[in-house]
Amino acid sequence: MAMVRKGLHIKMGKSYLQISTSRVLLYIFITALVCFTAMPLIYVVVTAFKPIDELLKFPPQFFVRKPTMQNFNDLIVAVGSTSVPFLRNIANSVFTTVVTVFLAVFVSSLGAYSMAKMDLPLKKQIFSVIVAALMFPGEVTTIPNYLIVDGLGMINTYWALIIPKVAGAFNFFLMKQFCEQIPTSLLEAARIDGATELKIFTRIVFPFLSPAWATLIVFTFTSCWNDSSGPLIYITNEAMRTLPIAISSISTGGLARQGAMTAGTLIMTAPTIIIYTLMQRRVIETMAHTGIK
Amino acid sequence: MAKKLDINAAAPKQKFWNLKRKENMNGYLFILPWLLGAAMLFIFPIYRSLEMSFSNIINYTDYTIEFVGLTHYKTALTGDTEYLNSLFNNIKNMLQTVPFVNVFSLLIAVMLNRKFKGRTLFRAIFFLPVILGSGFAMGQLMNQGVDKEAMETVKEVLLPRQVAIYLGEELTNAISVFLNLISTIMWKCGVPIVIYLAGLQGVPSSLYEAARVDAATEWEMFWLITLPMITPMMLLNMVFTVVDSFTDSQNWLLRLIERTSFSGDYEYEYAAAMAWIFFVWIIVLVAVIFLVMRPFINKVKDN
């Protein structure tokens, strides 16, 4: 670079590594902010390895002094004493979450495509209802929701955990914004070649939307995996309980179960983090794209 | 588009299933599954809660209702001090956090928009709270006050007691209030940062080049180019943060609403009225934001 910058110059072999003062400040500042953001997560991980005396210490310490696997053993003991095997809870959670994610992605991309690319009468009205519904918190409609799920005869079935989550307003909004970017000429070309609408959808639209799926998968997965209110309301059969319910019942065991609880929390959080890490780049891109338009 | 052609004008007789109708049919078929689900489990319950807020439930087995007019609204707005207090606290909180969240996320977005090593990693971390924030595990931790514990220990690291003694009590308190505020705000910045980033990347680089030729400083460029160019994102973010703070499950008011409907007297009708008052206030706030921001946004378009 011809321009001479102020700051630090470090000699590395033949070339000089230039570090300008502003860049150093940038790193310091951004690292500090990242610390604040990532702190609770680090705390979850660290706490799961703390022995019981460190867990109950006051004032609490951030880092673990004598890491131990005791909490995980406690967790196994705690879940071993329940009437329903813990593996069944995990299977319940995995099954409902996977089915919900699959249906949500399919149903919302199908609907969003027709909303974005076909001119339906009443399309504007439908869309504005969706946007208004985005502002309404779900907690408020619990009772009417229960009445409908009950009316459909889905109480104590897995459907009660799946169906209410499939048609979310957020999913639809995100997909619709993303569908707007599909070039119309591509669809027209397919139409001229005699492709049916269903074929256009499966061959062109669905693959085009793949970054948006990634985002939907992450969000739907997180909300299903962590949902603790749905199973409490719709499910009374103990064998059908999902993971969050099983883990929160551990914490009712009192102080002695504190360790098992921290290990359970870590295990609950891990799949979410893994899914996010796998899809993170696409999630952020999609959020950015749908933000502009 | 093929369907825009007026085929019917040329044909002497109109069939019922003309091309236009057939295409509409296809579109509706596609949207039907979603619409059915949304109408039944999303739109209809919202309508039911509005209906119930004007009524009393007389039978709790099949939820038959009796219309009582504005009674619940009157009670909430005149008699219930707990509700009014949490409503005002919520409004106060919202008015405090919305500007802070916007300033912080713009600042972070500007930094993340520069090219430097590890940028992708930093972006991912800043977005992490969006994924975790709604999480069950996080909710458990917050309930146990673990986030406060974590904050205390962070404070110990950043501001050791030995230093705190030198600074004096008032200054230490001010700093700890500030640190608490940052952590609360950082957890709400995930989506706004991404939206601002998208906005920043949409600003044409020719504008900056022209400004550089005219010997503008970075500071001037920020105020005269960047900021006016991203006002649409600002509007979007303001609305987003307002709505987000409303639907946030850590929200005090939502807790109160939940408690009213599911414990004690099971006054669901009253809780529904509480929720609708809050909902109307949010809509008004969003409308005000739109009205205030509109002149600025139009100005950019004219230029």
Interface residues (C-beta under 8 A of the other chain):
Chain A: R23 L26 Y27 F29 I30 L33 V34 C35 F36 T37 A38 M39 P40 L41 Y43 V44 T47 P59 P60 Q61 F62 V107 S108 L110 G111 A112 Y113 S114 M115 M118 D119 L120 P121 I126 V129 I130 A133 L134 M135 F136 P137 G138 E139 V140 T141 T142 I143 P144 N145 L147 I148 V149 I163 P164 V166 A167 G168 A169 F172 T184 E188 R191 I192 E197 F201 V218 F219 T222 S223 W225 N226 D227 S228 P244 S248 S251 M261 T265 L266 M268 T269 T272 I273 Y276 T277 Q280 R281 V283 I284 M287 A288 H289 G291 I292
Chain B: M1 A2 K3 E23 N24 N26 G27 Y28 F30 I31 L32 P33 W34 L35 L36 G37 A38 M40 L41 F42 I43 F44 P45 I46 R48 S49 M52 Y63 I108 M111 L112 R114 F116 T120 F122 R123 A124 I125 F126 F127 L128 P129 I131 L132 S134 G135 F136 A137 M138 G139 Q140 L141 V146 D147 E149 A150 M151 E152 T153 V154 E156 V157 I182 S183 M186 W187 C189 V191 V194 I195 L197 A198 G199 Q201 G202 M233 L236 V243 F246 T247 S249 N251 L254 I257 E258 S261 F262 Y268 A271 A272 A275 F279 I282 I283 V286
